[in-house]
């Protein structure tokens, strides 16, 4: 545990920083300005509008956040369905209601408080201290002024104060927290058996009427959708940056300006033995001091930090700011090979052995040249992109009968796509964007053969396209897809036979009879670790009477057949440490706080006037 916290301290800090402000905010001034016309509104909350522009921006940011997690293969269409758009609007409505309440309560954040929060953000720091130049550079890269960012932060902090004052008042008893944790962690051992559909395919002989009925009921499956091929041009900050190689003078100036950043501070390597009591630690420290070579052996035998104990207590190399301060201070006072302790931290008492020292040094210019060049080129690319974006958009619009003028002006290669449908797909590359595809399938693009507007498909990337070939939707005839329809019907009917057979076997098992099944190896499942069991099946597993095992649960496995599960036994829970019980208590209180806050928002919604413009919500 201790070595994990030490090695991942920065990640933990970032996560904690993100959880401080749970809601995006759009500006308190929006809630006090005069009401405007509702033609462009997706919704109105207490008279305050959520415009199409604001909704589209929030949707884009949501897609960008998910794309950062899953990479460029992420399909934005998964977050642009009617259900997803409705869910996003629900979230934005809740945000607006909370913001209205914050404005009514006149919640304010002082200048001093704002400076403290911004100064403590790791992204704006150099060598552990706030750096104004870094602050300005990062904001500029995001296209945001200092005033705008600080206003948004001030408003976000006001919202955090309101949400925290409600959520943090939740109280959960130790007994309830322990029971909730026990339910979440309860484990039952199950075995699985499958009644497969595949062997039953031979029994299925569908006739022509069945195939015709399936074809008629599922006609959409056998349509060739409307599709286009397109020519397109991509203006990207990254590609512009590749053409903006920094000069030697620029590189050296950047290196000198950031000399402190390229300094590798002194690193120390230590091993430790974590113990619960000071007396025990003193005893182990004395023993280790007499025989330093046995330190690893003593760590494996006595240390409460299981993660490092297996490695003889070794924590690897670390610098200042990576360990808890009392521990760090002790290590950086020691001489190599020295044993010290006990040293007390929040985790307990440590016996420490210093096993290595790497002196601080500055990275030479040649070592960081490549990274500096790439970063400076990126900065130049972002700046040039910002300057070129409007001109690119104007060119493709004003000379809408061809992309060549824009391509020649901005030195872009004209590219051609394969066949595209309206539905986004990662295979479309730069054209994988719902808004851009919608533009390509508009009458303006198909009939008038005009360029689409320049669409920002992701931050720093603009794309304009034009249709070069169009094919309308075509319904394939039954005769053309006869074999495909027959295969689908046979699989569906075989699955029904397997489900019928499986249900019969389940009844026999519940009567105590042998169903002739081959059971898989037992595996432990819990509500947290489902081992892939469907939610309904999992509910059945944990609903089984623990006093009457084995118990049996069945589940439809689709085309695979019918799955049966045998609940073999209830596994005894592992003993818990005080630290784990405290974590359970904290988790229960957070859950209760979230529920309490949800109730507060529900109460706000119940008495608020909320109008949704469905047409604008669905407009893309």
Order of alpha helices (4+ residues) and beta strands (2+ residues): alpha-alpha-beta-beta-alpha-alpha-alpha-beta-beta-alpha-alpha-alpha-beta-alpha-beta-beta-alpha-alpha-beta-beta-alpha-alpha-alpha-beta-alpha-beta-beta-beta-alpha-alpha-beta-alpha-alpha-beta-beta-beta-alpha-beta-alpha-beta-beta-alpha-beta-alpha
